[in-house]
Amino acid sequence: MFIRLITSPADSAPKRLLPRKGGGGGGGHGSGGRGGGEGRGGSSGSAAKGSSSFGTSPSIKLGGKTLETSPSSAGGGAKSVIPAGQPFSGREFGGGMRAQVYGSSTYGSGYPGISGRGVQGRGFPFVFYPVVFAPPIGVGGSYLYSEDEYGKADNTSRPGGPLFQASFSSPNSTFYIIADNITVSSLQSAVNNSCLKTNAFTVFAPLPYDSSNTPYPRPEEAIQYYRASSVVLTLDGYNNTAALGDNQSALPLPLPPNVDINLLACVNRTIGTSVPLVSAAGLPSDPDTGNLFFTLLHGSYAVMILSATYFLVSLKLVPRLIKLSIELDIPVILYNSL
């Protein structure tokens, strides 16, 4: 399911999610939730020690290079190849843009131009590694489990640091954001800033994520992946059994009828607009310039803008287009002609 909820500043009520197809349903959930509760969490707005805050630009490493990230970056830039002697040598990284961060509820979604389940053997369009789940005995399709390839959740060489989780609990629902430490800390602050104004919920300090332990979120609870499956939003108590099989045509089960749709809409929208990305200027340059095509789609008309070369990205053309799309509620789709 493609959850894209970008609203204009005048639209104070978040748009509803697209309805899920299929039968059955997921379980409900009360307040509190895993990762919260006495002795495990903190006050609203708290952050993990040593992690970043919203608005900062911490650096990450991949392929022997140090790259700057920012929650306000539009992404983009030229793709590069991880050199020999580095982990994942020969794979491409970079080039992913903010307009491409939304995936679906399927693990392996959110990769620009790539469809299908699983993350095995793929490049890193947004630089960050995909999230990983520990395989329980006899449960779930093989496509869900990639610890052998990307390391366990506590892998310190992961760009952005080990996997963490942040929880947001309202009376009806508890949502979790799972991603690297830098991303989780940044998104927790962003959700606080964006959603506490219009939604009542409790925020707990981020915790290290370990899906091998029963109390932690599992892949069947995932409702949306982002940024090449390097970020996942889960709903406590949701039981999407379709995610546990290898049938790629299986439809996700509906969300529980009592889900806090307003909080879900706000968190989903905030992840899309504020998830940290590597800036185009921070990626290695490509000797080829090429052209970028931007298509603004709205109803039955389309406006195409052709930029001269990649240098327009450094002049903040892309952020301006993204800002325009938010103000006018027009989705932006970006095509790279290289």
N, C-alpha and C positions, 0 to 999 in steps of 0.2 A: 504494500500500500504506500502510495506516494503522499506523505503528509506535508503539504506545503502551505503554511499559514502565514503569509506576509500581508499585513494590513496597513492601511494608510493611517497617519497620525490621528485623523478625526474618527477613526473606527475604534472605539474603546472596547467593544465586545469582540473577543476572538472568534474567528470563523470555526464552524464545526468541522470535525474530521470527516474525510470521505468514509462512507459506511463500508464495513467489511462484508465480503461475500462469504457464503458458506453457511453451514449449520452448526449447531452446538453452541457452546459458550464457555467462557472462562470463569474461574471462581472469583468471589468477592474478596474484600479485604477491609479490615478495620484500621483505625489510626495507629500510629507507632511504627511498626514495621521493622524489618531486619536492618541492622546498621544503626538503629536509633535506640531510644530507651535510656534508662538511667545507667550511667557509668560507661556508655558506649558512644555518646554523641556530645554535642556542645550546643551553645546558644545559636540563634539565627545569625547567619553571616560568618560563622567561625570557619577557619581554614586549617588545613593540615600544616604542621610545622615544616618550614623550609620550602613550602610550595609557593606558587605565584599567585598574584591577585589580578582581578579583572582590570584590563587597561594597560598592563605591563607587557613587555616584549621579551620574554625569556628565550634563550637559545636552546636548540636541540642539535643532535649530531646524527649524521647518516653518511655512510660512504667516506668516512674520514674528513667530512666537511662540517663546519659549524654554521648553522642556519638560524636566522632570527624569525620568531613567530609573533603574531599579534592578533588579538580578537577583532581588530578593525581592518585587517588585511583582506584584500579581494583575491589573493592568491595569484595564480597564473605564472607567467614566465616560461622560459624554455625548459624542455625536458633534458635530463642528463642521464648518464649511465654510471652505475656504481663501479669503480675501478677494481682491477684485479687486486687480490690480497685483502679485500674488505668483505665482511659478511654480505651475502646476496650479490656478489660481483656479477656484472652483466645485466642486472635488472635495471629498468628505467625508474627514475624518480622525478617528482616535480611536475608542474604544469596544471595541477588541479585548481579550479577556480571556485569561489564561493557559490556561484549559481549552480554548481554541480555537487554540492555536499550532500544533498538529500538522497538517500537510498530508499529502502522499503523495509518491511519486517523480515526480510530474508537475509541470512548471514551470507555475505559475499556481495551484497548490493552496495551502491554508492561509489562504484568504480566507473569513472567516465568512459562511456563507450563499451563497457563490458557487462554482460549479463550472465546469469547462471549462479548456482549455489557454490559456496566454498571460496576459500582464499588461497588455495595451494598454488604455488609457483607464480604468483602475480607480482607486478611491480608496485611502486609506492607513489601514486599520483599526488598524494598530499603529504608525502614524506613519512608520516606516522605509520607504525605497524598496525595491522588489524588486532582487535581484541581476541583473546583466546579463552577457550573453555576447557576445563579438565574433564576427561571422559569418565562418566560413571560406568560401572560394569553393566554391560548389556542394554544400555539406554542411549538412543539417539543415533542418527546417521553418521557415517564416518566423515562427511563433509564438515561437520561442526567442530572437529577437534584438530587443532594445528599446533599444539605445544611442541611437537618434535621439530617443527619448522621455524617457529618464531619465539620459542622459549616459553617458559611458564609465566604466569601473571606477575611474579616477583622479579622478572628479568630486568636487571638494572641497566643493561645496555639498550633497552628499548628507547627509541626517541621520545623524550618527554618523561622518561622514568617508568617505574613499575605501574601496573594497573591499580587504580583506586576507584572507589565508588562514593557518590554523594547521594543522599536520600532527601526526598521532599514529601512530607506526609500531610494530607488533609484528612478530615473526618472519614471520607469515603475511599481514599486511594493513597497508596504510597508508590512513588516513582523513583527510579534509580538511574543515575547517569554513570556509566562505566567507561573509563578511558584511561590514558596515561595520567600521571600525577599532575603535570602542568595543565593539561586540558581540563581535568575535573575541578581543580581549584579555581581556574579562570571561569568556567561555566557556572560553578556554584555562586560566585559573586555576581555574575551576569543575571542569573535567575533571580537572586535576591533583589537586585536593582530593578528588574523588569516586572516581576510577578507579585511581589509582596504588596504592591500598591492596590491591586484589585483582587487578590486571592488570599485567603487565610490558610496558612500551612506552616508546618514546623520544619526547620532545616537542621540537620545534624552534621557534625564535622566529618570530612571525608575519612574513609577507612581503607586500608589495603584490601584489594579484591582477591578472593580465593574461591573459585567456583567448585573446588574439590570438597569444600565443606558445605553441608546441607543447608545451613541458614542463608547462604548467599544466593543472589539472583542467578537463574539458570537460563539457557538459551530459549527454552519454550516460553519464557516470560517476556521475551523481547517484542517490542511493538514498533520500533523504528531504529534503523542503522543510518549512520552518517559518515561522511568523510572516508570513503573506501572502507567501511566497516571498522574504522578505528575508534568509533564512538557508538555506544548503544544505549537506548532508552528502554527500560524495562518497567513493567507494572507488576507489583507484588500480587500474587494470587492468580494471575492470568496463566492459563494452561493451554498454549497453542500446540497441541500434539502434532499438528501438521509439520511443525519445524523439526520433529524428531525422526522423520523418515527421509529416505533418499528420493522420494517422488517429487520432482521439480514442478509438477503441475498441480500439486496439492495446494488448495487455497487456505489462507490463515483463518482460524476460527474468529468469530466476532469478539469484540471486547465486552467485558461485563456491562450490563445495562446501567449499573450504578456508578460507573467510573466518573471521576471528577473531570468532566470534559473541558471546563474552563481552565483549570490548572494544567491539564495535558496540553491544551492548545498553546498556552503561554510558554511552557517549558520547551515544547517542540519548536515554536517560532524563535525563541531565544537561542537555542542551539544553532539553528540555521544561520542566524544573523551574527552570532558572537563566537562560534567555535574558532579557536586559534588556527590560523593558517600561516604558512611560510610566505613571505612577501615575494613578489616577482623579482624585486631588486636584490633579494637575498640569495637567489638561486644562481648557479653558474651560468654565464652567458653562453649563448649559442651563436656560432659564426653566421648562421643563416638568419635573415630577418623575417621574411614572410609577411603575411597579412593576417589580421584578426577580423572576423566577421561577427558583428553583434546583431542579433535579431530580436526586436521587441515585438512580442506577440500579444495581441489583445483582441479577442473576438474574431472578426473576419478579416482584419487588416494586419499587415506586417510592415515594419519599418526596418530597413537594413542599413547599417552604418559600417562603412569600410574604413578601418584605421590605416594610416600610411605604413607604419612599422611597429615593432615591439616597443620602441621608445615611448609610445603613447601610454603604455602601461605605467611606466615610471612617472609620467605626468598626471597620473591619477585619473585617466579616462575611465578605467574600469570601476573604481569606487564611485565615480560620479554617476555612471550608468546604474550601478546597484542602488545608489541612493534615489535616483529617479524612479526606478522600478518600485521601490518601497513606497515612495510618496504617491505614485499613480496607481499602485496595486497592479503593476504589469510585470509578469515574469520575464526574466532575461535569460536567454539561451545563447551560449557563446560557442562559436565554432573556430577552430584553429585550422588554417588552410595548409599548414606544413604537412 
